């Protein structure tokens, strides 16, 4: 288990490597808005845990275990951001900030369920929710009343019926 702070460092390393193919301590410092001394301390801990390859003033790389953890943290972040923006209609910057704080508490099982919900909401006509930020409400009137009633009249084998039982 890593602390939230160390997860932020490993996620930052992963993101910088994806964008630039190389990462140095100063890149992490700039990305996270922390002092170089804080970065150095975190890098030493991550190296001790064998999550990164690190030498002072050198290029930092992720080990296979580090990549796995970084991908997991990144996936949780992206799932939360998509939920906040696509379903709740939250502005991207606020969604990113909230996702960054919440990603650390989300289990892999919850992330998978949320991903399934996001995919389901794209496919099911009953889930065609539009966030109208000007009116500050939700409107699902993109579908006809007939389609809506058809979903309600179907038996429990319908996708909506099987997911609605969890509430």
C-alpha positions in Angstrom: 0.0 0.0 0.0 1.1 3.5 -0.8 0.1 6.7 0.8 -2.0 9.1 -1.3 1.1 11.3 -1.6 3.2 8.5 -3.0 0.5 7.5 -5.4 0.4 11.1 -6.6 4.2 10.9 -7.2 4.0 7.6 -9.1 1.1 8.9 -11.2 3.0 12.0 -12.0 6.0 10.0 -13.1 3.8 7.8 -15.3 2.1 10.8 -16.9 5.3 12.6 -17.6 6.9 9.5 -19.1 3.9 9.0 -21.3 4.2 12.6 -22.5 8.0 13.1 -22.7 9.5 9.6 -22.5 11.9 10.8 -19.8 11.4 12.3 -16.3 13.7 14.0 -13.9 13.0 15.2 -10.3 12.5 18.8 -11.4 9.7 17.7 -13.8 7.9 16.0 -10.9 8.5 19.1 -8.7 6.9 21.3 -11.4 4.0 19.0 -12.1 3.0 18.6 -8.4 4.0 22.0 -7.3 6.3 20.8 -4.5 9.8 21.5 -3.5 12.7 19.5 -4.9 13.6 18.2 -1.4 10.1 16.7 -1.1 10.5 15.0 -4.5 13.9 13.6 -3.5 12.4 12.1 -0.3 9.5 10.5 -2.2 11.8 9.2 -4.9 14.0 7.5 -2.3 11.0 5.8 -0.7 9.6 4.7 -4.1 13.1 3.3 -5.0 13.2 1.4 -1.7 9.9 -0.1 -2.5 11.3 -1.1 -5.9 8.7 0.9 -7.8 11.1 3.2 -9.6 14.7 3.2 -10.8 16.3 6.3 -9.4 19.7 7.9 -9.1 20.2 11.5 -8.0 20.3 13.8 -11.1 19.4 10.9 -13.4 16.5 9.8 -15.4 13.7 8.2 -13.4 12.0 5.1 -14.8 9.2 2.9 -13.4 9.7 -0.8 -12.6 7.1 -3.2 -13.9 5.5 -3.2 -10.5 5.6 0.6 -10.5 4.0 0.8 -13.9 1.2 -1.5 -12.8 0.5 0.7 -9.7 0.7 3.9 -11.8 -1.7 2.5 -14.4 -4.2 1.5 -11.7 -4.0 5.0 -10.1 -4.4 6.6 -13.5 -7.4 4.4 -14.4 -9.1 5.4 -11.2 -8.5 9.0 -11.9 -9.7 8.8 -15.4 -12.9 6.9 -14.4 -13.8 9.4 -11.8 -13.1 12.3 -14.1 -15.3 10.8 -16.8 -18.1 10.2 -14.3 -17.9 13.8 -13.0 -17.8 15.4 -16.5 -20.0 13.0 -18.5 -22.7 12.1 -16.0 -22.7 15.0 -13.5 -21.8 17.8 -15.9 -19.0 19.1 -13.7 -16.4 21.4 -15.4 -13.2 19.6 -16.4 -10.9 21.4 -14.0 -13.1 20.9 -11.0 -13.6 17.2 -12.0 -9.9 16.7 -12.3 -9.3 18.2 -8.9 -12.0 16.1 -7.2 -10.8 12.9 -9.0 -7.2 13.5 -7.8 -8.5 13.6 -4.2 -10.9 10.7 -4.5 -8.8 8.3 -6.6 -6.8 7.1 -3.6 -9.9 5.8 -1.7 -11.4 3.9 -4.7 -11.0 0.2 -4.8 -10.4 -1.6 -8.1 -13.8 -3.3 -7.8 -15.6 0.0 -7.4 -13.6 1.4 -10.4 -14.7 -1.5 -12.6 -18.3 -1.1 -11.6 -18.2 2.6 -12.3 -16.6 1.9 -15.7 -19.4 -0.6 -16.4 -22.0 2.0 -15.4 -20.4 4.6 -17.7 -20.4 2.2 -20.6 -24.0 1.2 -19.9 -25.1 4.8 -19.7 -23.8 5.3 -23.3 -25.8 2.4 -24.6 -29.2 2.4 -22.8 -31.7 4.9 -24.1 -33.1 5.4 -20.6 -29.7 6.6 -19.5 -29.4 9.4 -22.2 -29.1 12.0 -19.5 -28.1 15.5 -20.6 -26.8 18.0 -18.0 -28.1 21.4 -18.7 -25.8 23.7 -16.8 -27.7 26.8 -17.8 -30.9 25.5 -16.2 -29.0 23.7 -13.5 -30.9 20.4 -13.9 -30.9 17.1 -15.8 -33.0 16.3 -18.8 -33.5 12.9 -20.3 -36.0 14.0 -22.9 -33.8 13.0 -25.8 -35.8 9.8 -26.0 -39.4 9.2 -26.8 -41.9 8.4 -24.1 -42.6 5.1 -25.9 -39.0 4.0 -25.6 -39.0 4.9 -22.0 -42.2 3.0 -21.3 -40.9 0.0 -23.2 -37.9 -0.2 -20.9 -40.2 -0.2 -17.8 -42.4 -2.9 -19.3 -39.6 -5.4 -20.1 -38.9 -8.2 -17.7 -35.9 -8.5 -15.4 -33.7 -9.7 -18.2 -33.4 -6.2 -19.5 -30.1 -4.6 -18.8 -31.6 -1.6 -17.0 -33.6 -3.9 -14.7 -30.6 -5.9 -13.7 -28.5 -2.8 -12.8 -31.3 -1.0 -11.0 -31.5 -3.7 -8.3 -28.4 -2.5 -6.6 -30.1 0.6 -5.1 
